[in-house]
Amino acid sequence: MAEHARGLAPVRLAIDGVDDGLVLLLATRKRLARLAGRIKARAGAQGRDGAREQRVRRRAEALASALGLAPETASGVLALAIGDACRVQGLEPDLDQGASAGNDRMIASTMHTTSPSAPTLAHALLRRLPPPRRIAPLLRVLSPPAQKRLLERAMAKVLAGPMADGTLDFMAGRRLGIEVDDLGLRWVVELQDQRLLVVDADAEATVRGSATDLLLLAGRLEDADTLFFQRRLVLTGDVELGLTARNLLERLPWETVPLGLRIALNRGARFARAARSAHQAGT
């Protein structure tokens, strides 16, 4: 039986986690669509925007192609989400979320409207999202071996250039730790035979910070000096090793990172920053 195939259970658990994330994102999109509907109603804007519909579809299909996903799959999922959004706005199926003509941003327009109540509503929606520490238990469905494989594959893609030209040779036999405090995640990586591997050993140097701050660093929205100066990132252990690794990552040409990963890091970092700001404003 397929249910008893070796290694299938953790993969299915990971898929379940991704499915949960999709549902969360769709629910958030619906709330934002409801907010957009209120803004449009106050402005007296009605009906659909065919030009915007075409722009959004082209963007979704282009992004899907860049990520190796069939464009029609992305378009199909988007069509379902849009249909749901139109129902909450009382419209025929429509991609109009309140953006003005010529504006290709999908969500930002709802965040920067001139309506005085819109920012409060947007922050209220973001505050309803669980902070990283609340999501941490969900990550346990992804087994440590699965986490290890995902991290090793990501490092192989991002650092393929430095690995090939020998820039990473200083890491040979050295162990660098990465700790994500609010998610309860910890890895130790070591360069072995020109491959960065996750190992079960003590780290010589460790970089520790929150999921949001590490994501801001990875997405190039914050620089390492600022994060370390503000103590949002902490380096312990062999400082020389940690600083050498940090300087290497700062010098890594952004254009060498795969396009799909660059998009995911940048947008994920922006969203995480906005959600944290909304939570802090509500405390």
LUMVOGU-672477 format. One line per field, with one value per residue (C-alpha): residue number from 1; x, y, z. Coordinates in steps of 0.02 Angstrom, whole numbers. Example, Ala and Ser with C-alpha at 12.3 -4.5 7.8 and 13.67 -1.06 7.14 Angstrom:
i [1	2]
east [615	684]
north [-225	-53]
up [390	357]
***
This chain:
i [1	2	3	4	5	6	7	8	9	10	11	12	13	14	15	16	17	18	19	20	21	22	23	24	25	26	27	28	29	30	31	32	33	34	35	36	37	38	39	40	41	42	43	44	45	46	47	48	49	50	51	52	53	54	55	56	57	58	59	60	61	62	63	64	65	66	67	68	69	70	71	72	73	74	75	76	77	78	79	80	81	82	83	84	85	86	87	88	89	90	91	92	93	94	95	96	97	98	99	100	101	102	103	104	105	106	107	108	109	110	111	112	113	114	115	116	117	118	119	120	121	122	123	124	125	126	127	128	129	130	131	132	133	134	135	136	137	138	139	140	141	142	143	144	145	146	147	148	149	150	151	152	153	154	155	156	157	158	159	160	161	162	163	164	165	166	167	168	169	170	171	172	173	174	175	176	177	178	179	180	181	182	183	184	185	186	187	188	189	190	191	192	193	194	195	196	197	198	199	200	201	202	203	204	205	206	207	208	209	210	211	212	213	214	215	216	217	218	219	220	221	222	223	224	225	226	227	228	229	230	231	232	233	234	235	236	237	238	239	240	241	242	243	244	245	246	247	248	249	250	251	252	253	254	255	256	257	258	259	260	261	262	263	264	265	266	267	268	269	270	271	272	273	274	275	276	277	278	279	280	281	282	283]
east [0	60	23	166	298	458	482	307	234	349	326	138	150	251	120	-15	82	93	-95	-127	-22	-121	-285	-215	-159	-327	-420	-308	-336	-524	-514	-411	-537	-677	-578	-550	-737	-775	-649	-721	-899	-851	-766	-916	-813	-912	-886	-736	-571	-530	-357	-308	-375	-258	-108	-136	-155	5	100	39	81	255	294	232	344	495	462	439	250	127	55	-120	-106	-67	-201	-329	-294	-297	-463	-541	-475	-537	-708	-720	-662	-792	-929	-884	-885	-1050	-973	-965	-798	-670	-489	-518	-453	-462	-302	-295	-256	-72	-33	33	36	-95	-109	-10	-148	-263	-127	-95	-268	-309	-454	-412	-486	-399	-230	-320	-418	-263	-166	-312	-307	-119	-135	-252	-111	-21	156	300	304	124	169	318	216	157	337	354	256	413	536	717	782	658	711	892	864	767	902	1043	955	922	1105	1164	1061	1100	1286	1324	1438	1544	1555	1621	1751	1821	1757	1680	1839	1865	1713	1795	1780	1708	1537	1421	1256	1094	959	784	728	541	521	627	737	923	1044	1232	1308	1480	1571	1616	1682	1623	1448	1366	1284	1178	1271	1235	1377	1415	1435	1597	1501	1313	1203	1040	888	701	622	573	746	834	710	741	927	904	786	909	787	902	1092	1187	1276	1111	1037	1190	1208	1026	1052	914	1045	1172	1338	1416	1566	1707	1676	1804	1716	1545	1601	1688	1528	1424	1539	1531	1341	1338	1453	1352	1287	1097	1074	1158	1017	881	742	603	697	735	550	498	627	589	400	405	518	405	251	336	393	218	141	267	234	47	71	185	61	-75	22]
north [0	176	229	117	175	222	409	452	503	653	714	707	800	935	945	964	1109	1194	1167	1250	1397	1412	1416	1550	1657	1637	1687	1840	1885	1875	1995	2117	2102	2146	2299	2348	2332	2453	2578	2568	2588	2746	2813	2771	2653	2509	2369	2278	2340	2236	2312	2271	2095	2067	2139	2029	1873	1911	1940	1778	1677	1757	1721	1542	1514	1585	1464	1312	1305	1283	1457	1385	1313	1484	1564	1435	1458	1646	1636	1543	1671	1814	1737	1726	1907	1965	1878	1971	2134	2094	2096	1983	1889	2030	2063	2242	2262	2450	2490	2636	2616	2591	2526	2347	2319	2197	2234	2392	2506	2449	2489	2668	2738	2914	2851	2881	2716	2605	2592	2544	2409	2345	2337	2249	2115	2093	2082	1934	1835	1728	1787	1667	1593	1535	1453	1361	1205	1184	1168	1009	918	941	813	865	760	848	1019	970	921	1081	1192	1101	1120	1304	1336	1241	1354	1520	1487	1393	1534	1555	1367	1348	1488	1437	1587	1468	1369	1456	1356	1187	1088	1239	1236	1386	1386	1473	1495	1561	1606	1628	1474	1362	1311	1278	1213	1190	1194	1134	1132	954	903	1067	1046	1140	1009	1017	919	856	942	1093	1258	1357	1519	1551	1686	1705	1812	1814	1743	1917	1993	1846	1858	2046	2010	1872	1980	2127	2243	2267	2265	2157	2302	2382	2220	2177	2354	2353	2180	2109	1984	1912	1829	1713	1596	1617	1798	1792	1645	1726	1894	1811	1717	1875	1977	1842	1845	2035	2032	1896	1971	1978	1939	1770	1712	1621	1740	1641	1638	1825	1862	1747	1819	2000	1986	1872	1994	2142	2048	1990	2168	2237	2102	2135	2322	2291	2178	2306	2446	2344	2317]
up [0	-39	141	202	76	166	184	123	291	324	146	166	331	244	106	239	312	143	119	287	231	69	164	282	135	47	204	222	40	66	213	111	-31	90	145	-38	-67	76	10	-166	-99	-5	-162	-270	-379	-452	-578	-642	-715	-868	-891	-713	-736	-882	-789	-638	-744	-840	-678	-601	-756	-772	-589	-607	-757	-664	-520	-630	-604	-747	-782	-796	-620	-546	-652	-597	-411	-434	-525	-378	-254	-362	-379	-190	-173	-297	-200	-40	-140	-224	-398	-548	-559	-563	-518	-467	-290	-289	-385	-503	-687	-723	-550	-555	-367	-308	-123	-88	-152	-12	114	59	23	79	184	368	426	298	387	548	458	369	533	615	480	497	687	664	585	713	759	720	895	871	706	781	833	652	595	694	559	453	521	558	410	294	362	335	153	115	193	103	-64	-33	14	-140	-253	-169	-145	-305	-368	-210	-195	-373	-364	-195	-97	31	59	228	290	257	417	510	590	586	683	635	768	737	912	891	781	892	745	753	623	613	438	384	216	170	-2	-80	-8	135	246	402	536	711	802	909	817	826	794	797	723	819	783	752	595	536	559	476	332	317	305	176	74	72	161	311	318	440	525	575	638	742	809	866	943	834	775	896	853	982	984	857	807	664	582	602	532	384	340	362	249	117	116	107	-45	-132	-296	-277	-462	-441	-326	-426	-477	-394	-229	-239	-264	-122	-1	-41	-34	117	209	169	228	389	426	399	510	650	641	654	806	890	857	942	1102]
***
